[in-house]
Amino acid sequence: MTCRSFYIGKYEIRGGILAPMAGYTDIAFRELCKECGAGLTVTEMVSVRGLDHGNKATRELMRLSPFETPSCVQVFGSNPDDFSRAAEVIESDIIDVNMGCPMPKIVKNGDGAALLNDPKRAGDIVRALVNATDKPITVKTRLGYNTGNNQAAELIESVEQAGAAAVAVHGRYAEQRYAGNADYSEIEKIARTSSIPIIVNGDLTDCEAKPPFAAVMIGRAALNNPAVFSGKESNPFEIARRHLELLTKYFDERYTVIQARKFFVHYFKGMRGGKALRDEVNRAVCVKEVLTALDRAERTVI
């Protein structure tokens, strides 16, 4: 599959971008998607307050694969000073700021999508990062907070003036969360007037970016088929085994089995024997038992 390329700062991005997804885009899954052709992979969102307090679990989320080139850590918060301090410990090539997460536990603190209601603060956050580091700063946001209130354009203008290198826009409003359909027409209007690259996100299953969009950001479609980044269909058994290898490489056995349960729901959705396989993996207590379940299910399918 031929992919257009664009630049985030000095970094050329060629191909689809893996969206940050809490609980899913750990170092193992990001490396898997990179192997499958992703042009850029983004970590789960990391709290700048957690970084400031030296939280071990927060730093664990920022582990980067040597194959993530360039690499991107996504952070969230609402205090520009916290972002300035966080920039000192973030080791990725690119820093992305979450200004679109709609979950109540995030927005109640003024973080994530709450920043759509405060574009000046959004700009101040990006400016704080730009002043604290020479890494390119990007933003991920939504069309607006309340349905029909298209605040994204104002937020993007603010962060653009503050020095943001690119913005990804999810085609829903925060109050929709993931209900309804993504509205690409509104993102297109923004992209046609923006002087920085605009990345389109939401319900997309094809990585080919068409003007005026600089790139496509893929989330849930990659959970079902990591090979979406190369325009192919994954063999679920091959992808599951490779994913297990990478999980074992980076994590302990307990975490690996838990992630296998979570991802196999997607990998084997609708497949004959898929439910029996998932049930067996849900009972597994070690990686060997997961692999045995995979072997048995594959023989059944063949």
C-alpha positions as CSV (number, residue, x, y, z in Angstrom):
1,M,0.0,0.0,0.0
2,T,1.4,3.4,-1.0
3,C,1.1,6.0,1.7
4,R,1.5,9.7,1.6
5,S,3.9,11.2,4.0
6,F,4.0,14.4,6.0
7,Y,6.2,16.0,8.7
8,I,5.8,16.5,12.4
9,G,8.7,18.8,13.1
10,K,11.8,17.2,11.5
11,Y,10.2,13.7,11.5
12,E,8.7,12.3,8.4
13,I,5.6,10.2,9.1
14,R,4.7,7.7,6.4
15,G,1.6,5.6,6.9
16,G,-1.3,5.5,9.3
17,I,-1.0,6.5,12.9
18,L,-1.9,4.2,15.8
19,A,-4.2,6.2,18.1
20,P,-3.5,6.2,21.9
21,M,-5.9,3.9,23.7
22,A,-5.9,3.4,27.4
23,G,-5.3,-0.2,28.4
24,Y,-4.4,-1.2,24.9
25,T,-1.5,0.7,23.4
26,D,1.2,-0.6,25.6
27,I,4.8,-1.1,24.4
28,A,4.0,-4.6,23.1
29,F,1.0,-3.7,21.0
30,R,2.7,-0.6,19.7
31,E,5.7,-2.6,18.5
32,L,3.3,-5.1,16.9
33,C,1.6,-2.3,15.0
34,K,4.9,-0.8,14.0
35,E,5.9,-4.2,12.5
36,C,2.5,-4.1,10.6
37,G,3.3,-0.8,9.0
38,A,2.2,1.9,11.3
39,G,3.9,5.2,10.5
40,L,3.7,6.5,14.1
41,T,2.6,4.8,17.3
42,V,1.4,6.8,20.4
43,T,1.5,5.7,24.0
44,E,-1.5,5.4,26.4
45,M,-2.1,8.8,27.9
46,V,0.2,9.7,30.8
47,S,-0.7,12.1,33.6
48,V,1.7,15.1,33.9
49,R,0.8,15.2,37.6
50,G,1.8,11.6,38.0
51,L,5.1,12.3,36.3
52,D,5.7,15.3,38.6
53,H,5.1,13.1,41.6
54,G,7.4,10.4,40.3
55,N,4.7,7.8,40.0
56,K,6.2,4.5,39.0
57,A,3.1,3.2,37.1
58,T,3.0,6.4,35.2
59,R,6.6,6.1,34.1
60,E,5.9,2.5,33.1
61,L,3.4,3.7,30.5
62,M,6.2,5.7,28.8
63,R,8.5,2.8,28.0
64,L,9.4,3.0,24.4
65,S,10.3,0.2,21.9
66,P,13.6,0.7,20.0
67,F,11.5,0.1,16.9
68,E,9.3,3.2,17.5
69,T,11.1,5.7,15.3
70,P,9.9,8.3,15.8
71,S,8.4,7.7,19.2
72,C,5.5,9.7,20.7
73,V,4.3,9.9,24.3
74,Q,0.8,11.3,25.0
75,V,0.3,13.3,28.2
76,F,-2.7,14.9,29.8
77,G,-3.4,17.6,32.5
78,S,-4.4,21.2,32.7
79,N,-1.7,23.1,34.5
80,P,0.9,24.5,32.1
81,D,3.6,24.3,34.8
82,D,3.1,20.6,35.1
83,F,3.7,20.2,31.4
84,S,6.9,22.2,31.6
85,R,8.3,19.9,34.3
86,A,7.1,16.8,32.5
87,A,9.0,17.8,29.4
88,E,12.2,17.3,31.3
89,V,11.6,13.5,31.8
90,I,9.8,12.5,28.6
91,E,12.3,10.7,26.3
92,S,10.1,10.3,23.2
93,D,10.8,12.2,19.9
94,I,7.4,13.8,19.9
95,I,5.1,14.8,22.7
96,D,1.3,14.7,22.2
97,V,-1.2,16.4,24.4
98,N,-4.6,14.9,25.0
99,M,-7.3,17.5,24.7
100,G,-10.1,15.2,23.7
101,C,-10.6,12.4,26.3
102,P,-14.4,12.6,27.2
103,M,-14.3,10.3,30.3
104,P,-15.8,12.0,33.4
105,K,-12.8,11.1,35.6
106,I,-10.6,13.1,33.2
107,V,-12.8,16.1,32.4
108,K,-13.8,16.7,36.0
109,N,-10.2,17.9,36.7
110,G,-10.2,20.2,33.7
111,D,-8.2,17.8,31.6
112,G,-8.8,16.1,28.2
113,A,-11.9,17.3,26.4
114,A,-12.5,20.0,29.1
115,L,-9.9,22.1,27.4
116,L,-12.2,22.5,24.5
117,N,-14.0,25.0,26.8
118,D,-10.8,26.8,27.5
119,P,-8.8,27.3,24.2
120,K,-6.6,29.9,25.9
121,R,-5.4,27.4,28.5
122,A,-4.9,24.9,25.7
123,G,-2.6,27.3,24.0
124,D,-0.8,28.0,27.2
125,I,-0.1,24.3,27.7
126,V,1.4,24.0,24.2
127,R,3.4,27.1,24.7
128,A,4.8,25.8,28.0
129,L,5.9,22.6,26.3
130,V,7.4,24.5,23.3
131,N,9.4,26.7,25.7
132,A,10.6,23.7,27.7
133,T,11.7,21.4,24.9
134,D,12.8,21.3,21.3
135,K,10.6,18.2,20.6
136,P,7.6,18.8,18.3
137,I,4.3,19.2,20.2
138,T,1.1,17.8,18.8
139,V,-2.5,17.8,20.1
140,K,-5.4,15.3,19.9
141,T,-8.8,16.7,20.3
142,R,-12.5,16.4,19.3
143,L,-15.0,18.6,17.3
144,G,-16.2,20.2,20.5
145,Y,-17.6,19.4,23.9
146,N,-21.3,19.7,23.5
147,T,-22.9,18.3,20.3
148,G,-23.1,20.9,17.6
149,N,-20.8,23.4,19.3
150,N,-17.8,23.2,17.0
151,Q,-15.0,24.5,19.3
152,A,-12.2,22.6,17.7
153,A,-11.4,25.4,15.2
154,E,-10.8,27.9,18.1
155,L,-8.7,25.4,20.1
156,I,-6.6,24.6,17.0
157,E,-6.0,28.2,16.2
158,S,-4.8,28.7,19.8
159,V,-2.5,25.8,19.9
160,E,-1.2,26.6,16.4
161,Q,-0.3,30.1,17.5
162,A,1.5,28.6,20.5
163,G,3.6,26.4,18.3
164,A,1.8,23.0,17.8
165,A,3.3,21.0,14.9
166,A,0.1,19.0,14.1
167,V,-3.4,18.3,15.5
168,A,-5.4,15.1,15.3
169,V,-9.2,15.6,15.4
170,H,-11.7,12.9,16.4
171,G,-15.0,13.4,14.5
172,R,-17.3,13.3,17.5
173,Y,-18.2,15.7,20.3
174,A,-17.1,14.8,23.9
175,E,-20.6,14.3,25.2
176,Q,-21.1,11.7,22.5
177,R,-18.2,9.7,23.7
178,Y,-18.2,6.9,21.1
179,A,-21.9,6.9,20.2
180,G,-23.1,7.8,16.7
181,N,-21.0,8.3,13.7
182,A,-17.8,10.4,13.3
183,D,-18.3,13.6,11.3
184,Y,-15.4,14.0,8.8
185,S,-17.0,17.0,7.0
186,E,-16.4,19.3,10.0
187,I,-12.7,18.1,10.3
188,E,-12.3,18.8,6.6
189,K,-13.4,22.4,7.0
190,I,-10.7,22.8,9.7
191,A,-8.1,21.1,7.6
192,R,-8.7,23.4,4.6
193,T,-8.0,26.5,6.7
194,S,-5.2,25.3,9.0
195,S,-1.6,26.0,8.3
196,I,-0.4,22.9,10.3
197,P,-1.2,19.2,9.4
198,I,-4.6,18.0,10.5
199,I,-4.9,14.3,11.2
200,V,-8.4,12.7,10.9
201,N,-9.6,10.2,13.5
202,G,-12.8,8.2,14.3
203,D,-14.2,4.9,13.0
204,L,-11.7,4.8,10.2
205,T,-10.6,1.4,8.8
206,D,-8.4,2.6,5.9
207,C,-5.0,4.3,6.4
208,E,-5.0,6.1,3.0
209,A,-5.1,9.8,3.8
210,K,-6.9,12.0,1.2
211,P,-6.4,15.8,1.0
212,P,-6.9,18.0,2.9
213,F,-6.0,15.5,5.7
214,A,-2.3,14.9,6.4
215,A,-2.8,11.4,7.8
216,V,-5.3,9.0,9.2
217,M,-5.3,7.9,12.8
218,I,-6.6,4.4,13.5
219,G,-7.9,3.2,16.8
220,R,-10.4,0.4,17.3
221,A,-9.9,-1.0,13.7
222,A,-6.3,-1.8,14.7
223,L,-7.5,-3.9,17.7
224,N,-9.3,-6.2,15.3
225,N,-6.6,-6.2,12.6
226,P,-3.2,-4.7,13.4
227,A,-2.3,-5.3,9.7
228,V,-4.7,-2.5,8.8
229,F,-1.6,-0.3,8.6
230,S,-0.3,-2.3,5.6
231,G,-3.7,-2.6,4.0
232,K,-3.9,-6.4,4.7
233,E,-6.0,-8.7,6.8
234,S,-4.2,-10.3,9.8
235,N,-4.1,-14.0,10.2
236,P,-5.6,-14.0,13.8
237,F,-3.5,-17.0,14.9
238,E,-0.2,-15.5,13.6
239,I,-0.9,-12.1,15.0
240,A,-2.0,-13.6,18.4
241,R,1.3,-15.6,18.7
242,R,3.4,-12.7,17.7
243,H,1.6,-10.5,20.2
244,L,2.2,-13.0,22.9
245,E,5.9,-13.0,22.1
246,L,6.1,-9.3,22.5
247,L,4.1,-9.3,25.7
248,T,6.4,-11.9,27.1
249,K,9.4,-9.8,26.0
250,Y,8.3,-6.8,28.0
251,F,5.9,-7.9,30.8
252,D,5.5,-10.6,33.4
253,E,3.3,-13.7,32.8
254,R,0.3,-12.4,34.7
255,Y,0.0,-9.2,32.7
256,T,0.6,-11.1,29.4
257,V,-2.3,-13.5,30.1
258,I,-4.6,-10.6,31.0
259,Q,-3.8,-8.8,27.8
260,A,-4.3,-12.0,25.8
261,R,-7.8,-12.2,27.2
262,K,-8.5,-8.6,26.3
263,F,-7.1,-8.8,22.7
264,F,-8.4,-12.2,21.7
265,V,-11.9,-10.8,22.0
266,H,-11.0,-8.6,19.0
267,Y,-8.7,-11.0,17.1
268,F,-11.1,-13.9,17.0
269,K,-14.4,-12.0,16.9
270,G,-16.9,-13.8,14.6
271,M,-14.6,-16.6,13.9
272,R,-15.8,-20.2,14.1
273,G,-14.5,-21.6,17.4
274,G,-13.7,-18.1,18.6
275,K,-15.9,-18.2,21.6
276,A,-14.5,-21.6,22.8
277,L,-11.0,-20.2,22.4
278,R,-11.8,-17.1,24.3
279,D,-13.4,-19.1,27.1
280,E,-10.3,-21.4,27.3
281,V,-8.0,-18.4,27.4
282,N,-10.1,-16.8,30.1
283,R,-9.4,-19.9,32.3
284,A,-5.7,-19.9,31.5
285,V,-3.2,-18.9,34.2
286,C,0.0,-19.0,32.2
287,V,1.3,-18.3,28.7
288,K,1.8,-22.0,27.9
289,E,-1.9,-22.6,28.4
290,V,-2.8,-19.7,26.1
291,L,-0.6,-21.2,23.4
292,T,-2.1,-24.6,23.9
293,A,-5.6,-23.1,23.4
294,L,-4.4,-21.3,20.3
295,D,-3.0,-24.6,18.8
296,R,-6.2,-26.5,19.6
297,A,-8.4,-23.8,18.1
298,E,-6.3,-23.5,14.9
299,R,-6.5,-27.3,14.3
300,T,-10.3,-27.0,14.6
301,V,-10.5,-24.2,12.1
302,I,-8.2,-25.9,9.6
